[in-house]
């Protein structure tokens, strides 16, 4: 059971945005390169997930108190794992992720090194970017919005036509930043109680939603090129959802605005890569069964 605890402590459902962004970016890149999904993409996604698993382990150690105040299902709070075990897990998965870079190029090593440095700066003092309004937003937007789409081109050079004509990394930079801003709203009370200065703590609900709307609108502007109508409508629809949430001012409307665009991206990725959709369904079922047995709780809520 301990191995399952480690697996689910890596928060596999929170890897869905990474996988979906990668696959959607891959789809648009393949329209230019006329390539397809192969074993290298699977290795790349695995390496990124290993680094993100390390981030999840580290985050739980250094966010113990705020997670408790925000009533999050915690592996440390329930005594299923210890801080030492999670820190050891961070080292193991981080090293494992970095060792996959020789399959690709020095560019991928550079991208992965950036991800690893951001993981450390995000949770560890003195920077703790996750507790800073601008630092937290930029770290998420750069790591998951920009670096993940760029990683679908492991041998890209400055002379690569895709670099000059492909806006997907910039699109996701803005879209991920907007989504991150929304996720700080439900946790603002617990974060403020432990002295964190997240975007929602500093700007309040209305200010944070305004930032999200602006970022989603910037994302729509990067998707105005030919063949990117889907991305345009996702960002435009997300901006509309945030406007509605601003008027309703309910937590459920904020969560919907943050989650629905990701759900749509996941469906699109599953449409273009059907095996991914089957994997997501299996992961959801396994996660629900695990949390029901281990925590006596329904997670994720499907309603």
C-alpha positions in Angstrom: 0.0 0.0 0.0 2.9 2.3 0.6 3.9 2.3 -3.1 0.3 3.4 -3.9 0.6 6.2 -1.3 3.7 7.5 -3.1 2.0 7.2 -6.5 -1.1 9.2 -5.4 0.9 11.6 -3.3 2.5 12.7 -6.6 -1.1 14.0 -7.4 -1.5 12.3 -10.8 -4.7 14.1 -11.5 -2.9 17.4 -11.3 -0.6 16.1 -14.1 -3.6 16.2 -16.5 -3.0 19.9 -17.4 0.6 19.0 -18.2 -0.3 16.1 -20.4 -3.1 17.8 -22.1 -1.1 21.0 -22.9 1.7 18.8 -24.2 -0.6 16.8 -26.5 -2.5 19.8 -27.8 0.8 21.5 -28.5 2.1 18.4 -30.2 -1.0 18.3 -32.4 -0.5 21.9 -33.6 3.2 21.3 -34.0 2.6 18.2 -36.0 0.4 20.2 -38.4 3.6 22.0 -39.3 6.1 19.1 -39.2 3.7 16.3 -40.3 5.1 14.0 -37.6 3.2 11.9 -35.2 3.2 10.7 -31.6 6.0 8.2 -30.9 8.0 6.7 -28.1 10.0 9.9 -27.7 6.9 11.8 -26.8 6.0 9.2 -24.2 9.5 9.5 -22.7 9.3 13.3 -22.7 5.9 13.3 -20.9 7.3 10.7 -18.4 10.3 12.9 -17.6 8.2 16.0 -17.2 5.8 14.1 -14.9 8.7 12.8 -12.8 9.8 16.4 -12.2 6.3 17.5 -11.4 5.9 14.5 -9.0 8.9 15.9 -7.2 7.3 19.3 -7.1 4.2 17.7 -5.5 6.2 15.9 -2.8 8.2 19.1 -2.0 5.1 21.2 -2.0 3.3 19.0 0.5 6.2 19.2 3.0 6.5 23.0 2.9 2.7 23.6 2.7 1.7 21.4 5.6 0.0 24.1 7.7 -1.8 25.9 4.9 -3.0 22.5 3.4 -4.4 21.7 6.9 -6.2 25.0 7.2 -7.6 24.7 3.7 -9.0 21.2 4.5 -7.0 19.5 1.8 -6.7 15.7 1.9 -3.1 15.4 3.1 -0.8 12.4 3.2 1.3 14.0 5.9 -1.7 15.2 7.9 -3.1 11.6 7.9 0.3 10.1 8.7 0.4 8.0 5.6 3.8 9.3 4.7 6.5 11.3 6.5 8.3 14.5 5.5 11.5 12.5 5.2 9.9 10.0 2.9 8.5 12.7 0.6 11.9 14.6 0.5 13.6 11.3 -0.4 11.0 10.8 -3.0 11.6 14.3 -4.4 15.3 13.5 -4.9 14.7 10.1 -6.5 12.1 11.3 -9.1 13.9 14.5 -9.9 17.2 12.6 -10.6 15.2 10.1 -12.6 13.5 12.8 -14.7 16.9 14.5 -15.4 18.5 11.2 -16.5 16.0 10.9 -19.4 17.3 14.0 -21.1 20.2 12.2 -22.9 17.4 10.6 -25.1 16.9 14.0 -26.7 19.3 16.9 -26.8 21.0 19.6 -24.8 17.9 21.8 -25.3 15.8 19.3 -23.4 18.4 19.2 -20.6 18.1 23.0 -20.5 14.3 22.9 -20.4 14.3 20.2 -17.7 16.9 22.1 -15.6 14.7 25.2 -15.7 11.7 23.1 -14.5 13.8 21.6 -11.7 15.1 25.0 -10.6 11.6 26.4 -10.6 10.4 23.5 -8.5 13.0 24.4 -5.9 12.4 28.1 -6.1 8.6 27.6 -5.9 8.5 25.8 -2.5 11.8 26.4 -0.8 12.8 29.4 1.2 14.0 32.1 0.8 12.3 32.6 -2.6 9.1 30.5 -2.1 7.6 31.9 -5.3 4.3 30.1 -4.6 3.7 32.6 -1.7 4.4 35.6 -3.8 1.7 37.1 -6.1 3.8 37.8 -9.2 6.4 35.1 -8.6 3.8 32.4 -8.3 2.0 33.4 -11.4 5.1 33.8 -13.6 6.6 30.5 -12.3 3.5 28.5 -13.3 3.0 30.4 -16.6 6.6 29.8 -17.6 7.0 26.2 -16.4 3.7 24.8 -17.6 2.5 27.3 -20.1 5.7 28.0 -22.0 8.3 25.2 -21.4 5.9 22.3 -21.8 4.8 23.4 -25.4 8.4 24.1 -26.3 9.4 20.6 -25.2 7.4 19.1 -28.1 10.3 20.3 -30.3 13.3 18.7 -28.7 15.7 19.6 -31.5 14.4 23.1 -32.1 16.9 25.7 -33.1 16.6 29.5 -33.7 16.4 28.7 -37.4 13.5 26.4 -37.0 10.5 27.7 -38.9 8.2 26.4 -36.1 9.8 28.8 -33.6 9.0 31.8 -35.8 5.5 30.8 -36.8 4.1 28.9 -33.9 2.4 30.8 -31.1 1.3 27.9 -28.9 3.9 28.4 -26.1 2.8 32.1 -25.8 -0.9 31.1 -25.9 -0.4 28.7 -23.0 1.8 31.1 -21.1 -1.1 33.5 -20.8 -3.8 30.7 -20.4 -1.9 28.9 -17.6 -1.2 32.2 -15.9 -4.9 33.0 -15.9 -5.9 29.6 -14.6 -3.3 29.8 -11.8 -4.7 33.1 -10.8 -8.1 31.6 -10.4 -6.8 28.7 -8.3 -5.5 31.1 -5.7 -9.0 32.3 -4.9 -10.5 29.2 -3.0 -7.4 29.0 -0.8 -7.1 32.7 0.0 -8.4 32.4 3.6 -6.0 29.6 4.7 -3.1 31.2 2.8 -3.7 34.5 4.5 -3.8 32.8 7.9 -0.3 31.5 7.5 1.1 34.7 6.1 1.2 33.8 2.4 0.9 36.7 -0.1 -0.7 34.9 -3.0 -2.4 36.8 -5.8 -5.8 36.4 -4.3 -4.6 37.5 -0.8 -3.0 40.6 -2.2 -5.5 41.6 -4.9 -8.7 40.2 -3.5 -11.3 38.2 -5.5 -12.2 41.0 -7.9 -8.6 42.0 -8.6 -7.6 38.4 -9.2 -10.5 37.8 -11.6 -9.5 40.9 -13.5 -6.0 39.6 -13.9 -7.4 36.3 -15.2 -9.7 38.0 -17.7 -6.8 40.1 -19.1 -4.6 37.0 -19.4 -7.3 34.9 -21.1 -7.9 37.8 -23.6 -4.2 38.0 -24.3 -4.3 34.3 -25.0 -7.1 34.8 -27.5 -4.9 37.3 -29.4 -2.1 34.8 -29.8 -4.6 32.3 -31.3 -5.8 34.6 -34.1 -3.7 32.8 -36.7 -5.0 30.3 -39.3 -5.8 26.9 -37.9 -6.1 28.0 -34.3 -9.8 28.7 -34.0 -10.2 25.9 -31.3 -7.6 27.6 -29.1 -9.2 31.0 -29.7 -12.6 29.8 -28.6 -11.3 28.0 -25.5 -9.6 31.2 -24.3 -12.5 33.4 -25.3 -14.9 31.1 -23.5 -12.7 31.0 -20.4 -12.7 34.8 -20.3 -16.5 34.8 -20.6 -16.7 32.3 -17.7 -14.5 34.5 -15.5 -16.7 37.5 -16.3 -19.7 35.5 -15.2 -18.0 34.3 -12.1 -17.1 38.0 -11.3 -20.8 38.8 -11.4 -22.0 35.7 -9.4 -19.1 35.8 -6.9 -19.6 32.2 -5.8 -16.8 29.7 -5.2 -18.4 27.2 -7.5 -18.4 29.6 -10.4 -14.7 30.4 -9.9 -13.9 26.7 -9.8 -15.9 26.1 -13.0 -14.0 28.9 -14.8 -10.7 27.4 -13.8 -11.6 23.7 -14.6 -13.8 23.8 -17.7 -11.1 25.1 -20.1 -8.8 22.3 -18.9 -11.7 19.8 -19.3 -12.2 21.0 -22.9 -8.4 20.7 -23.6 -8.4 17.2 -22.2 -11.3 16.2 -24.4 -9.5 17.7 -27.5 -6.3 15.9 -26.6 -8.3 12.7 -26.2 -9.9 13.2 -29.6 -6.6 13.7 -31.3 -4.9 10.9 -29.3 -7.7 8.4 -28.2 -5.5 6.3 -26.1 -4.9 9.3 -23.8 -8.6 9.6 -23.2 -8.8 6.0 -22.2 -5.9 6.5 -19.9 -7.6 9.5 -18.2 -10.7 7.6 -17.6 -8.8 4.7 -16.0 -6.8 7.1 -13.9 -10.0 8.8 -12.7 -11.5 5.5 -11.7 -8.3 4.3 -9.9 -7.9 7.6 -8.0 -11.5 7.5 -6.9 -11.2 3.9 -5.7 -7.9 4.7 -3.8 -9.3 7.8 -2.0 -12.5 5.9 -1.1 -10.4 3.2 0.6 -7.6 5.2 2.0 -9.3 8.4 3.0 -13.0 7.4 3.1 -13.6 10.3 0.8 -14.9 11.0 -2.7 -12.1 12.4 -4.8 -12.3 13.8 -7.3 -15.9 15.0 -7.1 -17.5 14.2 -10.4 -20.6 16.2 -9.9 
